[in-house]
Amino acid sequence: QIYSRIIATGSALPERAVSNADLEKIVDTSDEWIRTRTGIRQRHIAADGETTGDLAFLAAQRALEAAGVKAAELDLIVLGTTTPDIIFPSTACLVQQRLGANGCAAFDVNAACSGFMYALGIADKFIKSGQSKKALVIGAETLTRMIDWNERETCVLFGDGAGAVVLEGSSEPGIHATCMHADGGYKELLWNPVGVSAGFRDEPNHGVRIKMAGREVFKVAVKTLDSLVGETLEAAGMHEADIDWLIPHQANLRIIEATAKRLQMPMDRVIVTVDQHANTSSGSVPLALDYAVRSGKVQRGQNLLLEAFGGGFTWASALLRY
Ligand code: ACO
């Protein structure tokens, strides 16, 4: 039996941090409203010209360096994003070229905020099947490019960033279980309904903006994550007490707290970065994981439960021994 193991992590954030107080100057909001509703205090925003691929490349470089793996050793790159640099080639191909990993399989996965979790699940299968030996999995996003800065309901929630992991085949676990789901019936609760084939609109930013029914998304997210974590424990043959750390998608502190409660986990066993990063979509889980590893919170041999929920709706998880 071959397992896939995370051998190292990396992440990258744009330099510019924007506080809630900064946003008070551009929309009718308050630090108090944002903090109490979401837990967010600040977010990082990509500079003009700084792309998803730039952040992904930096995160990947840091993960490879920490792993002691050369880019040429990679045989697979899977990158979760909803905000690719260009329509094609995929951002995975752009990053592959910059890393010097030319020749290996490289593709993007669009599963909105669950993009990294989908990418991890896919790479896990490639390694388990023996097709890949060393894989790079990235979640990277510049979601603020889709933001209408006049719309207070959405503009306070999101940030930019990227995280990456290097996966390797191993006889030791490793990833115990991954779960993946989607329900396109919910598309209109959280979406961006313009694009190449459907066409763009004669509106600011060509109609590219996030449309969200926040309260409905919140309710479905809590309920769905509740059953997702149960399913993941069952798939791994584990119990709540076996989990050392919950590393959730960082959209809203109240959603995170609800999942922690379902798992009977105290909040000091939950990695929270939403206060610093806001919702970075596909970047959120690998950014939180890298923070957890580099701050020394997560130790080798511990069991981590990673999960995400996003537009589609999509939802996905992984339970792994770090
Ligand atoms: N500042 C001040 N007031 C605001 C703001 C703001 N930025 N945004 C909305 N409001 C107002 C609204 O106009 C509304 O006012 P009204 O009551 O007079 O009509 C009121 O605040 C809305 O309040 P609630 O509906 O009680 O807000 P809620 O507690 O649901 O919080 C939020 C809203 C934060 C969007 C929450 O529903 C949420 O986080 N939902 C999940 C959405 C999410 O996370 N989406 C990200 C992508 S999906 C994912 O990653 C999980």
Residues whose N, C-alpha, C, O or C-beta is under 5 A from the ligand:
A	BS01	ACO	D28 T29 S30 W33 R37 T38 C113 R152 E153 V156 G214 R215 V217 F218 A221 A251 N252 F309 G310
